[in-house]
Amino acid sequence: MAASKAKGAPIQGLQNPPISETPKKGKRRKHAARSEVTTVEETPVASSSKTPEDLAWTWRSLTESSASGVPVLFTRDGSYFFSASGPSVKIYSVATGHVVSTLTPIQPEELKERTLKNGSAITSMALSPHNPFQLFTGSANGLLRIWDFLDATQLRAFDLGHPVYQIALHEKFKDHIFLSVSRSTKVLNTNGNAINEENCAIWRMSITPSKASVGSAIQKSTDAYMIGRTRRTMGLAVLPQWRLARNYRWT
């Protein structure tokens, strides 16, 4: 009977069961005590369990959701990405999600009227296939800019005279860029009436400035010519054999 008391002594919060003359009743009381101890030990385990809702990912926005409709552009090594924000380009660190640099252009005074009409927002971006630190941007006021994004400096700016929709480069076409540029005409329906959709032209342009424009804030290309016409493009890509614009093939 003394051994039975020693077993019950370490259990805190429970009184030792009274000594009964009937061994059968004593066994039942011991079983009840063990059951209560088990319940106390399992309580913290049950409270630490997580439901599938608790394991859901938490999303965090890195850029302004309404800043631009231009897709972000990643560097070749994936360490940084570019996000168009109005007339500027913000450079983000993928690791931290913080802005590390901003490319802000100076709007030329001679294009003030066109800028007021069409705006100056960035419409497209592309990295140079020959220099991984050069970024090309097209804008609504008709400017093509070339940036050194490491130093956050503008290298060149070409005036195309019309809003730029898309730009594309390819390593086999060195010192040239392909662009889809707005035209002043509208798409006509079967009745000959203009509908709310713009035409655009596909251009191949040299990024070498003419001698007369070297040193100027806004430069002119030495060679630029139209290679096709289409409706407004939603994207532009260059392949070695042909140019591709919005599912149209230009040979």
N, C-alpha and C positions, 0 to 999 in steps of 0.2 A: 504493500500500500504506500510505503514511503517512496518507492520508485515512481508511482503514478503521480505524486505531487511534484516531483522534480521535473517531469516532462511538461507539466502545465505552467511552471514558473516563468520561463522566458517569454511567453506570449503576452505582450503588453495590451492593455485595454480589455482584457478578459479575466474574469475571476476564476479561480480554481474550482472545478465542479465539486459539489459535496460528495463525501465518501458514501457510497451506497453499498448496501450488503448484497445487492444483486449484481453480479459481474456483467450480465447482459446489458443492463441500463447504463453501466459505466462505459461500456464500449460505444454505445450510441452517443453519449455526451462527448467523448473524445473525437468521434467522427464529425460531429457538428462543429467542434472547435477547429479542426483541420479545414473544414469547408469555409469557415469565416476567414481564416488566414489566407487561403487561396484567393478569395475574392479581393482582399486588400492588395495582394501582390499583382494581380492582373489589371487593376484599375488604371495605372499610368500607361501601360502598354496599349490599352484600348484608346486612350485619349490622344496618343501620338500618331495614330493611323491617319493617312491622308486620302481624300477622295480624288477622283480624276479631275474635278474642278480645281482642287488646290494645286495640282501639278501643271495647270495651264500656263503657257508662256506669257510673260509680260512684255508688251510691245511699247517701244518708245520712238516717237517721231524725231528724226534728225534734222529735217528741213521744214520750211513752211509749206504746208500742203497746197496752198494756192499761189505759190511763187511763180511757177512756170509749168507749161505742159511739155517742155523739152525733157526727154529722158536723161537721167544722170549718166555720166561717162566716167569709167574707171581708168586709172593708170594701168600700165602693162603689168606691174607687179601686184596690183590689187590693194596697194597700201592707202591710196587716196581716191576720192571721186569728186567730180565737178558737178555743181548744181547751178543752173541758170536762175538768176533772181533779178528780173527786170533787165536793165542794161548791163548788169554786172554778173560775174561768175564767182561763186563761193567754192573754195577748196576745203573739203572735209577730210579729217583723218578717220580711216575705217576703224582703227583700234580704239579711239577715244570718242568718236562722234562729234568732235569739236571742230570749229572753223579754224584753219591754220593760216589761211590767206584769202584775200579777195581781189579779183581783177576788176578794176573800175575804170572804164574808158572816159576820156575827155570828149565831150560832144562838140564837133566842129561848128563854128558859127555859120559857115557857108551852107550848112545843111539844116539850119534851124527850121526853115519853113517845112521841109520834108519830114523832119523829126516830129514837128507838131502835128502833122497830118497822119503819119503812119506809126508814130511812136519809135522808141529805140530799143525795145526789148530784144533779148537774144532769142533767135528762132531755131538755131541748130549749132551743134558742136562736133568737132572731130579732132583726133590726135594725128600728128604727122607720122606717116609710116617710116620716115627717114630720120627724124629727130624725136625721141620719146619725150622731150621736155618742151615741145612746141604744141600749142593748142590753137586751133582755128575756130573762129566763131562767125556766124552770119547773123545779121540783125534786120529788124523791120524797116530801118531807115536806109537800107541798101548798102551797108558797109560790111566788108569782109576784113576781119582783123586777125593778125597773127601775133600770138603771145609767147613770151618765155615765162612759163608759169613758176619756175623756180625763183626768178628775180621779181616776179609780178610786174613785168614791164611789157609794153606794147612794142612789137618790132616793126610792123607795117600795118597800113590800113588802105584798102582799095575801095573805091566808090563804083558801084555797079549801076547806080541810077534808079533802081527799083528794089522793092523789098525782097530779101533773100528768104526762101522757104527751107531749102535743104542744101547741105554740102556733103561731098564725098571725096575721098582721096584713095590712091592705090600706089603701092610701092613701084609698080612698073611704069607709072606716069610721073616721073620725077619733075619737080618744079611746076606741076600743073594741078589744078583742082577742078572738080565738076560741081556745078551749082544748078539748082532750079530757082528761077527768078520770076517774080510776078510780071505779067504783061498788063497793059492798059485796057485790053479787050476783055469782054465777058463771054461766057459760054451762051450760045443761042439755042432756043428750043426749036421745034419743028415749024413754029409760026414766025420765026425770025426775031423773037423777043429775047432780050437778055434775061438770064436767070441768075439767082444768087450763087454763082460759082465762078471762080476766076480761072483764066487761062494762065499758063506759065511756060517759060522757055527753059530748055536745058542748055547750059553753056559749058564749054571747056575753056579755061582761062589760065594763062601763065601767071605765076606768082612773082615773076621778075618785074620790077617797076621800070617804066620807060625812063629814058635819060632826062627828059624834060621834067619829070615829076620826082626824080630822086631828091631826097632831102625835104620834100613837102610833107605836111601833116597828112594829107589825103593824096594817094598816089593813083596812077593809071597803069594798067597792065600793058606789057609789050605785045601781047597776043591774046585775043579773046574772040571767040566766034560761037554762034549758036549751032547746035547739032540736032535739035529736035524741039517739038512743041507738044504739049499735052495739057490736060486739065491739071488743077492744082495737085501737086504731089504730096503724099503722106510719108514718103521716105525715098531715099536715093542711095544707091549702091553702085560700086564700080567693080566689074570683073575684067580679067585680062583681054577677053575677046570682044566684049560689048559693054555698053552702058545700060543700066537697068533703072527705070524710074516708075514707081507705082504700077508694077506688072506690065510696063511697056518696054519693048526691046528696041534699042536704037543701034543700028548697024552702021 
